[in-house]
């Protein structure tokens, strides 16, 4: 009987994607000695925030997600960050493959808000694998499912996330607002003859109580 093992060798910012992306390098092992034709691999990536410590500034930045520090025993829970799919080419024994992880810098998304709040250290991640395995069979090929027990842990340096964001949003960030707020900002910018959005927001922040 086949036994499959998955491990994450590392994550890196992908410099040549159309949209922000990390790439996870996977190692896949089949220990039963059978030839694998291919694997259509699905992966859910979950953040385990309770498995790291937080500096005071990070605790303040995370208050909007998890509440006051005194409540974290109840609120600091795992959450799904990403869903990804890739095809692992045929192999015998073991192989390595890339898993593309498309990301967003939308600060309304819990994963982005969490990562944006971190200054340093590493992010504890769980990779939960599923999918379809194609093997040799009596009629040419046989099909098995990736066992639900196939998981891997990985500590992603916060610096990897920040490198990816800097590649796609150099020296800047991304903020989504509703249509009426955007129209109001545009009107304020035009009315006061302001040259850009940074100047518009700074001018409004200066008027805030």
PADRENGU-268625 format. One line per 4 residues: number of its first residue (from 1); for each residue x, y, z of N, C-alpha, C, O, CB. Coordinates in steps of 0.2 Angstrom, whole numbers, plus 5000, padded with zeros to 4 digits. Each point is the difference from the previous one (the first is absolute). Last residue first. Glycine has a CB too. Layout:
<rs>
NUM) X/Y/Z/X/Y/Z/X/Y/Z/X/Y/Z/X/Y/Z ~ ...
</rs>
This chain:
<rs>
209) 4951/5326/5072/5000/5002/5007/5005/4996/5004/5001/5001/5006/4987/5003/4993 ~ 5014/5002/4974/4997/4995/5005/5001/5002/5007/5005/5002/5002/4996/4989/4990 ~ 5009/5019/4988/4994/5003/5002/4996/4996/5005/4996/5002/5004/5003/5004/4986 ~ 5021/4986/4999/5002/5006/5004/4994/5004/5003/5001/5003/5005/5009/4998/4988
205) 4987/4981/4992/5002/4997/5007/5002/5006/5004/4999/5000/5006/5005/4989/4989 ~ 4990/5016/4983/4995/4998/5004/5002/4997/5007/4996/5002/5005/4998/4995/4984 ~ 5023/5008/4996/4996/5007/5001/4994/4998/5005/4999/5004/5004/5005/5001/4985 ~ 5009/4977/5003/5003/5004/5005/4997/5006/5002/4999/5002/5006/5011/4993/4989
201) 4981/4993/4987/4999/4996/5006/5003/5004/5006/4998/5000/5005/5001/4989/4989 ~ 5005/5019/4984/4993/5001/5002/4998/4997/5007/4997/5003/5004/5000/4996/4984 ~ 5025/4998/5002/4999/5007/5002/4992/5001/5003/4999/5003/5005/5010/5001/4987 ~ 4996/4975/4998/5004/5001/5006/4999/5007/5003/4999/5001/5006/5010/4991/4990
197) 4982/5003/4983/4996/4997/5005/5004/5001/5007/4997/5001/5005/4998/4991/4986 ~ 5010/5027/4990/5000/4993/5000/4996/4997/5006/4998/5004/5005/5013/4996/4990 ~ 4992/5024/4999/5003/4997/4995/5000/4992/5000/5001/4997/4994/5007/5012/5006 ~ 4974/5012/5008/5006/4996/5002/5003/4995/4995/4996/4999/4995/4998/5002/5016
193) 4987/5018/4991/5006/5000/4995/5006/4996/5003/5006/5002/5000/4990/5009/4995 ~ 4981/4992/5014/5006/5003/5004/5006/5000/4995/5005/5002/5003/4990/4995/5008 ~ 4985/4994/4982/4997/5006/5003/5006/5004/5003/5000/5006/4999/4989/4989/5003 ~ 5014/4983/4989/4999/5005/4994/4999/5006/5003/5002/5005/4998/4993/4986/4995
189) 5007/4991/5022/5006/5001/4997/4999/5006/4995/5005/5004/4999/4998/4984/5003 ~ 4978/5005/5009/5004/5004/5004/5007/5001/4997/5002/5006/5000/4992/4989/5010 ~ 4991/4991/4978/4998/5007/5000/5004/5004/5005/5001/5006/4998/4987/4990/5000 ~ 5017/4981/5001/5002/5004/4994/4997/5007/5000/5004/5004/4997/4996/4985/4997
185) 4995/4998/5024/5007/5001/5000/5002/5004/4994/5004/5005/5000/4998/4985/5007 ~ 4976/5002/4995/5001/5006/5004/5007/5002/5000/5002/5006/5000/4989/4990/5007 ~ 5003/4985/4981/4998/5006/4997/5001/5006/5004/5002/5005/4998/4989/4988/4996 ~ 5014/4986/5015/5005/5002/4995/4998/5006/4996/5004/5004/4999/4999/4984/5000
181) 4982/5003/5017/5006/5003/5003/5005/5002/4995/5003/5006/5001/4995/4987/5009 ~ 4983/4996/4983/4998/5007/5002/5006/5003/5004/5001/5006/4999/4987/4991/5002 ~ 5014/4981/4991/5000/5005/4994/4998/5007/5003/5003/5004/4997/4993/4986/4995 ~ 5018/4993/5024/4993/5000/4997/5000/5005/4994/5004/5005/5001/4990/4990/5009
177) 5030/4995/4998/4995/5004/5003/4993/4999/4995/5001/4998/4995/5008/5011/5010 ~ 5018/4979/5000/4993/5000/4997/4995/5005/5003/5000/4999/5006/5003/4989/4990 ~ 5026/5010/5002/4994/5001/5005/4994/5001/4995/4999/5003/4996/5008/5003/5013 ~ 5022/4988/4992/4993/4999/4996/4995/5001/5005/4999/4996/5005/5006/4997/4985
173) 5022/5016/5009/4996/4995/5002/4993/5000/4996/5000/5004/4995/5005/4996/5017 ~ 5024/5007/4987/4993/5002/5000/4996/4994/5003/5002/4995/5001/5000/5013/4989 ~ 5022/4992/5003/4999/5006/5003/4993/5003/5001/4999/5005/5002/5012/4998/4994 ~ 4990/4978/4987/5006/5003/5003/4999/5007/5003/4997/5005/4997/5010/4989/4994
169) 4980/4984/5002/4997/5007/5002/5006/5004/5003/5000/5001/5006/4989/4994/4996 ~ 5015/4983/4988/4994/5002/4997/4997/5007/5001/4997/5003/4996/5001/4985/5004 ~ 5022/5003/5011/5001/4998/4993/4994/5003/4996/5001/5003/4994/5006/4987/5008 ~ 4993/5010/5021/5004/5006/4998/5001/4999/4992/5001/5005/4996/5005/4996/5015
165) 4982/4982/5001/4996/5006/5000/5005/5006/4997/4997/5004/4996/4996/4993/5014 ~ 5018/4983/4994/4995/4999/4994/4996/5006/4999/4999/5003/4995/5000/4985/5008 ~ 5016/5011/5015/5004/5000/4994/4995/5000/4994/5000/5004/4995/5010/4991/5010 ~ 4981/5002/5017/5002/5007/4998/5004/5001/4994/4999/5005/4996/5001/4997/5016
161) 4995/4976/4995/4994/5003/4999/5001/5008/4998/4998/5002/4995/4996/4990/5012 ~ 5024/4995/5001/4998/4998/4993/4994/5003/4998/4999/5002/4994/5006/4987/5008 ~ 5003/5015/5020/5004/5004/4995/4998/4998/4993/5000/5004/4995/5009/4997/5013 ~ 4983/4988/5011/4996/5006/4998/5003/5004/4995/4997/5003/4996/4999/4997/5016
157) 5008/4973/4990/5003/5007/5003/4995/5005/4998/4998/5001/4994/5014/4995/5006 ~ 4980/4979/5003/5001/5005/4995/5003/5006/5003/4996/5003/5004/4995/4992/4988 ~ 5006/4978/5015/5001/5007/5003/5002/5005/4994/5006/4999/4998/4997/4996/5014 ~ 4983/4980/4988/5006/5004/4998/4999/5007/5003/4995/5003/5002/5005/4991/4987
153) 4989/4978/5009/5001/5006/5004/5006/5004/4997/5004/4997/4997/4991/4998/5013 ~ 4986/4985/4980/5007/5002/5001/5000/5007/5004/4996/5004/4999/5008/4990/4991 ~ 4980/4982/5002/5001/5007/5002/5007/5002/5001/5004/4995/5000/4985/5004/5006 ~ 4992/4980/4987/5006/5003/4998/5000/5008/5001/4996/5004/4998/5004/4987/4993
149) 4982/4993/5014/5005/5000/5005/5007/5004/4998/5004/5001/5004/4991/4988/5001 ~ 4986/5004/4981/4998/5007/5004/5006/5001/5005/5000/5005/5003/4988/4993/4995 ~ 5017/4988/4979/4997/4999/5007/4999/5007/5004/5004/5004/4999/5001/4984/5001 ~ 4994/5009/4973/5005/5002/5005/4997/4999/5007/4995/5003/5001/5011/5005/4991
145) 4984/4977/4988/5000/5007/5003/5006/5001/5005/5002/4995/5003/4985/5004/4996 ~ 5012/4985/4978/4999/5000/5007/4999/5007/5002/5002/5005/4997/5005/4985/5004 ~ 4993/4993/4975/4999/5007/5003/4999/4999/5008/4997/4995/5002/4997/5009/4988 ~ 5017/4983/4986/4996/4999/5006/5000/5007/5003/5004/5004/4999/4998/4984/5002
141) 5005/5001/4973/5001/5004/5006/4995/4999/5005/4994/4998/4998/5011/5011/4995 ~ 4998/4976/4988/5004/5006/4998/5002/5005/5006/5006/5002/5001/4989/4997/4988 ~ 4991/4981/5013/4998/5003/4994/5004/5006/4998/4998/5004/4996/4991/4992/5007 ~ 5017/4992/5017/4998/4995/4995/4998/5002/4994/5001/4997/4994/4996/4996/5015
137) 5018/5025/5004/4994/4995/5002/4999/4995/4995/5003/5000/4995/4992/5009/5012 ~ 5022/5014/5003/4999/4994/4995/4995/4995/5003/4999/4999/5006/5013/5002/4990 ~ 4985/5024/5012/5005/4995/5001/4999/4995/4994/4995/5000/4997/5005/5002/5016 ~ 4992/5024/4998/4999/4996/4994/5006/4995/5000/5006/5002/5000/4988/5007/4993
133) 4992/5008/5026/5007/4997/4998/4998/4995/4994/4996/4996/5001/5009/5005/5011 ~ 4983/5022/5001/4999/4994/4996/5007/4997/4998/5004/5004/4997/4984/4999/4999 ~ 5003/5014/5026/5001/5000/4993/5000/4993/4997/4997/4995/5003/5009/5015/4998 ~ 5001/5006/5023/4995/4995/4997/5001/5000/4992/5005/5004/4998/4987/4999/5012
129) 5020/5009/5015/5000/4997/4993/4995/4996/4999/4997/4996/5004/5015/5005/4996 ~ 4997/5020/5017/4995/4994/5000/4999/4998/4993/4997/5003/4996/4998/5001/5015 ~ 5023/5011/5004/4998/4999/4994/4996/4993/5000/5003/4995/5002/5008/5011/4993 ~ 4996/5015/5023/4999/4993/4999/4997/4999/4993/4996/5004/4998/5001/4994/5014
125) 5019/5021/5003/4995/4998/4995/4999/4993/5000/5005/4996/5001/4999/5014/4992 ~ 5007/5013/5021/4999/4993/5000/4995/4998/4996/4994/5002/5000/5009/4997/5012 ~ 5015/5022/4987/4992/4998/5000/4999/4993/5000/5002/4996/4995/4996/5015/4999 ~ 5024/5006/5015/4997/4995/4995/4993/4999/5001/4997/5001/5006/5014/4993/4994
121) 5007/5028/5006/4999/4993/5002/4997/4996/4994/5001/5001/4995/4997/5003/5017 ~ 4997/5023/4991/5006/4995/4999/4998/4993/5002/4994/4999/5002/5014/5011/4999 ~ 4976/5008/4998/5006/5004/4999/5006/4995/4998/5004/5002/4995/4992/5007/5013 ~ 4975/4991/4990/5006/4997/5002/5006/5004/4998/5001/5002/4994/4993/4987/5006
117) 4983/5015/4993/5001/5003/5007/5007/4997/5003/5002/5002/5005/4986/4998/4996 ~ 5003/4994/4977/5002/5007/5000/5002/5003/5007/5004/5004/5001/4988/4997/4989 ~ 4999/4977/5007/5007/5000/4998/5003/5007/5000/5005/5002/5001/4993/4988/4992 ~ 4979/5007/5012/5004/4996/5005/5007/5001/4998/5004/5002/5004/4987/4990/4999
113) 4993/5016/4982/5000/5004/5006/5005/4997/5005/5003/5004/5004/4985/5000/4994 ~ 5008/4983/4983/5004/5006/4999/5000/5005/5006/5006/5002/5001/4991/4997/4987 ~ 4989/4982/5013/5007/4998/5000/5005/5006/4998/5005/5000/5003/4991/4989/4993 ~ 4980/5014/5005/5003/4999/5007/5008/4998/4999/5004/5002/5004/4984/4995/5000
109) 4999/5020/4979/5001/4993/5001/5004/4998/5006/5005/5003/5001/4995/4996/4986 ~ 4996/5023/5005/4994/4998/5003/5000/4992/5001/4995/4997/5003/4999/5013/4991 ~ 5024/5003/4996/5000/5000/5007/4993/4999/5003/4999/5000/5007/5010/5008/4993 ~ 5004/4985/4977/4994/5003/5002/4999/4999/5008/5000/4995/5002/4995/5002/4987
105) 5022/4995/4995/5002/5005/5005/4994/5004/5002/5000/5006/5002/5011/4995/4993 ~ 4994/4972/4995/4997/5007/4999/5002/5005/5005/5003/4997/5005/4987/4997/4990 ~ 5018/4980/4991/4999/5004/5006/4996/5007/4999/4999/5002/4994/5011/4993/5011 ~ 4997/4978/4985/4998/5007/4998/4998/5003/5007/4996/4997/5004/5000/5000/4984
101) 5020/4982/5007/4995/5003/5005/4999/5007/4999/5003/5004/5002/5002/4988/5006 ~ 5006/4983/4980/4999/5008/4999/4995/5002/5006/4994/4996/5000/5008/5004/4987 ~ 5015/4979/5012/4993/5001/5001/4999/5008/5000/5002/5003/5005/4997/4986/5002 ~ 5021/4992/4983/4998/5006/5002/4992/5001/5001/4997/4997/4996/5013/5008/4998
97) 5008/4972/5009/4995/5004/4995/4999/5007/5003/5000/5001/5007/4995/4988/4989 ~ 5021/4986/5006/4999/5006/5002/4995/5004/4995/5001/4999/4994/5010/5001/5013 ~ 4993/4972/5001/5001/5006/4995/4999/5006/5003/4998/5000/5006/4999/4993/4985 ~ 5006/4977/5013/4999/5007/5002/5001/5005/4995/5003/4999/4995/5000/4998/5016
93) 4992/4978/4985/5004/5001/5007/4998/5007/5003/4996/5001/5004/5013/4992/4991 ~ 4987/5005/4980/5000/4994/5004/5005/5002/5006/5005/5003/4999/4994/4989/4990 ~ 4984/5023/4992/5006/4999/5003/5000/4993/5004/4995/4997/5000/5007/5015/5002 ~ 4984/5009/4981/5001/4993/5002/5007/4999/5003/5004/5004/4999/4989/4992/4992
89) 4995/5028/5011/5001/4995/4995/5002/4994/5003/5001/4999/5006/5003/5010/4987 ~ 4980/5009/5018/5006/4997/5001/5002/4995/4994/4996/4995/5000/5003/5007/5013 ~ 4984/5021/4990/5001/4993/4997/5007/4998/5001/5004/5003/4998/4987/4999/4993 ~ 4991/5016/5023/5006/4999/4995/5000/4993/4998/4996/4996/5002/5011/5013/5004
85) 4979/5012/5010/4999/4993/4996/5007/5000/4996/5002/5005/4997/4985/4995/5003 ~ 5001/5014/5024/5004/5000/4994/5000/4993/4996/4998/4995/5004/5010/5013/5002 ~ 4982/5011/5015/4999/4994/4997/5004/5000/4993/5000/5005/4996/4988/4994/5009 ~ 5014/5015/5020/5000/4999/4993/4998/4994/4998/5000/4995/5004/5010/5013/4996
81) 4988/5000/5023/5003/5006/4997/4999/4999/4992/4998/5005/4997/5010/4996/5013 ~ 4979/4990/5014/5002/4998/4994/5003/5007/4996/4997/5005/5000/4995/4985/4999 ~ 5009/5005/5028/4996/5003/4995/5003/4998/4993/5006/5000/4999/4989/5009/5009 ~ 5007/4987/5022/5002/4999/4993/4995/5002/4995/4994/5000/5002/5012/4990/5002
77) 4994/5022/5020/4999/4993/4997/5002/5000/4993/5002/5005/4997/4988/4994/5011 ~ 5008/5017/5015/5006/4999/4995/4999/4993/4998/5003/4995/5003/5004/5013/5003 ~ 4977/5001/5010/4999/5003/4993/5006/4998/4995/4999/5000/4994/4995/5009/5011 ~ 5004/4985/5019/4994/4998/4997/5000/5002/4993/4996/4996/4996/4998/5005/5015
73) 5024/5005/5002/4999/4993/5002/4994/4997/4996/5000/4994/4999/5006/5007/5012 ~ 4999/5022/4989/5003/4996/4995/5000/4993/5001/5000/4996/4996/5007/5013/5002 ~ 4985/5011/5015/4995/4996/4997/5003/4995/4995/4997/4996/4998/4995/5013/5003 ~ 5020/5009/5011/4998/4996/5005/4995/4994/4997/4998/4995/5004/5003/5015/5004
69) 5009/5008/4979/5004/4994/5001/4997/4995/5005/5002/4994/5000/5008/5014/4998 ~ 4973/5006/4987/5005/5002/5005/5004/4994/5002/4998/4994/4999/4995/5015/5005 ~ 4996/4989/4972/4998/5003/5006/5006/5001/5005/5006/5000/4998/4983/4995/5001 ~ 5011/4996/4978/5000/4995/5006/4997/5003/5006/5000/4997/5005/5009/4997/4990
65) 4994/5018/4984/4998/4993/4998/4999/4996/5006/4995/4996/4999/5012/5005/4991 ~ 4999/5022/5012/4994/5000/4996/4998/4993/4998/4995/4999/4998/5009/5012/4998 ~ 5017/4993/5016/4994/5001/5004/4993/4999/4996/4995/4998/5002/5012/5009/5006 ~ 5017/4992/4985/4996/4995/4999/4993/5000/5004/4996/4996/5000/5014/4997/4998
61) 5008/5024/5003/4998/4999/4993/4995/4995/4999/4996/5000/4995/5015/5004/5001 ~ 5000/4998/5025/4995/5006/4999/4997/4999/4993/4994/5002/4999/5013/5005/5009 ~ 5009/4977/4998/4994/4999/5003/4995/5006/4999/4994/4999/4999/5012/4994/5010 ~ 5016/5009/4982/4996/4995/4996/4993/4999/5004/4995/4999/4997/5015/4995/4998
57) 5006/5019/5016/4997/5004/4994/4996/4995/4996/4995/5002/4997/5015/5005/5003 ~ 5001/4984/5018/4995/5004/5003/4997/5004/4994/4993/5001/4999/5012/5000/5011 ~ 5005/4975/4984/5002/5006/5004/4995/5005/5001/4994/4999/4998/5017/4999/4997 ~ 4986/4974/5003/4999/5007/4996/5003/5006/5005/4999/5000/5006/4991/4995/4988
53) 5012/4975/5000/5000/5006/5005/4999/5006/4996/5002/5001/4994/5005/4993/5015 ~ 4984/4981/4983/5006/5004/5000/4999/5006/5006/4994/5001/5002/5008/4996/4985 ~ 4982/4985/5006/5006/4996/5000/5006/5005/5000/5006/4998/4999/4989/4992/4996 ~ 4981/5015/5002/5002/4999/5007/5007/4996/5001/5002/5000/5006/4985/4999/4996
49) 5003/5007/4977/5002/5005/5003/5002/4999/5007/5004/5004/5003/4989/5003/4990 ~ 5005/4980/4984/4999/4998/5007/5002/5005/5005/5006/5000/5002/4995/4988/4994 ~ 4990/5009/4976/5004/5003/5005/4998/4998/5007/4994/4999/5002/5007/5011/4990 ~ 4996/4977/4983/4997/5003/5006/5005/5003/5005/5006/4997/5000/4985/4995/4999
45) 5004/4998/4974/5005/5002/5004/4997/5004/5006/4996/5005/4999/5012/4996/4992 ~ 4985/4979/4990/4998/5005/5004/5005/5002/5005/5003/4996/5003/4985/5000/4996 ~ 5012/4990/4976/5002/5002/5007/4997/5006/5003/4998/5005/4997/5013/4990/4999 ~ 4990/4984/4982/4997/5006/5003/5002/5001/5007/5003/4995/5003/4987/5003/4990
41) 5018/4988/4983/5001/5001/5007/4996/5007/5002/5001/5005/4997/5010/4989/5003 ~ 4992/4985/4981/4997/5006/5000/4999/5002/5008/4996/4997/5003/4998/5001/4985 ~ 5025/4985/5000/4995/5002/5006/4997/5007/4999/5003/5005/4999/5004/4988/5009 ~ 5006/4985/4977/4999/5007/5001/4995/5000/5006/4997/4996/5002/5005/5007/4986
37) 5009/4976/5006/5000/5004/4993/4999/5007/5001/5003/5004/4997/4992/4986/4998 ~ 5017/4991/5021/4995/5005/5000/5000/5004/4993/5005/5003/4998/4995/4998/5015 ~ 5010/4974/4997/5000/5005/4996/4994/5005/5000/4995/4997/5000/5013/4996/4993 ~ 5001/4991/5028/4996/5000/4994/5001/5006/4996/5002/5006/5003/4989/4988/5003
33) 5017/4999/5017/5004/4997/4994/4996/5000/4993/5002/4997/4995/5004/4997/5013 ~ 4989/5015/5015/4998/4993/4999/5003/4997/4994/4999/4994/4998/4990/5009/5007 ~ 5012/5020/5005/5004/4995/5003/4999/4993/4999/5003/4996/5002/4998/5012/5007 ~ 4997/5019/4981/4996/4994/5000/5004/4994/5002/5005/4998/4997/4988/5007/4994
29) 5009/5024/5011/5002/4993/5001/4995/4995/4999/4995/5001/5003/5014/5003/5004 ~ 4997/5024/4989/4995/4995/5000/5003/4993/5000/5005/4999/4995/4987/5009/4999 ~ 5014/5021/5011/5003/4993/4999/4994/4995/5001/4997/5000/5005/5015/5004/4999 ~ 4988/5024/4989/4998/4994/5004/5004/4994/4998/5003/4999/4995/4986/5005/5005
25) 5010/5025/5000/5004/4994/4997/4998/4994/5004/5002/5000/5006/5008/5007/4990 ~ 4977/5017/4999/5002/4995/5005/5003/4995/4997/4998/4997/4995/4993/5006/5013 ~ 5004/5024/4986/5000/4993/4997/5003/4996/5006/5006/5001/5003/4996/5003/4985 ~ 4983/5021/5009/5005/4996/5003/5001/4993/4997/4995/4997/4997/5003/5009/5014
21) 4991/5019/4980/5000/4992/5001/5006/4998/5004/5006/5003/4999/4988/4996/4990 ~ 4990/5024/4999/5005/4997/5005/4999/4993/5001/4995/4997/5001/5004/5014/5005 ~ 4997/4996/4969/4997/5002/5007/5004/4998/5006/5004/4995/4999/4984/5005/4996 ~ 5019/4995/4983/4996/5006/4998/4997/5003/5006/4998/5006/5001/4999/4989/4988
17) 5027/4992/5012/4992/4998/4999/4997/5007/4999/5002/5005/5001/4999/4985/5007 ~ 5023/5005/4997/4998/5000/4993/4993/4998/4999/4998/4998/4994/5013/5000/5003 ~ 5003/5002/5024/5001/5006/4997/4996/5001/4993/5000/5006/4997/5011/4995/5009 ~ 4985/4985/5018/5000/4999/4993/5001/5006/4996/4995/5004/5000/4998/4985/5001
13) 5014/5003/5025/4996/5005/4996/5001/4998/4993/5006/4999/4998/4995/5010/5011 ~ 5002/4971/5009/5003/5006/4997/4995/5004/4997/4995/4998/4997/5016/4996/5002 ~ 4993/4983/5019/4995/5005/4996/5004/5006/4998/5005/5002/5003/4985/4994/5004 ~ 5016/4976/5001/5001/5007/5001/4994/5004/4996/4997/4997/4995/5015/5001/5006
9) 4989/4978/5003/5007/5001/5000/5001/5008/5001/5005/5002/5003/4998/4988/4990 ~ 4977/4992/5013/5001/5006/4997/5007/5002/5001/5002/5001/5006/4986/5003/4996 ~ 4999/4971/4996/5003/5005/5005/5001/5006/4996/5001/5000/4993/5005/4991/5013 ~ 4980/4983/4994/5001/5007/4997/5004/5004/5005/4999/5000/5006/4991/4999/4987
5) 5003/4973/5001/5003/5005/5004/5001/5006/4997/5003/5001/4994/5002/4990/5013 ~ 4982/4983/4990/5002/5007/4997/5002/5005/5006/4997/5000/5005/4996/4998/4985 ~ 5003/4974/5003/5000/5004/5005/5003/5007/4998/5006/5000/4997/4995/4991/5012 ~ 4987/4984/4980/5004/5006/5000/5000/5004/5006/4994/5001/5003/5004/4999/4985
1) 5000/4973/5010/4996/5006/5000/5004/5006/5000/5005/5000/5003/4986/4994/5003
</rs>
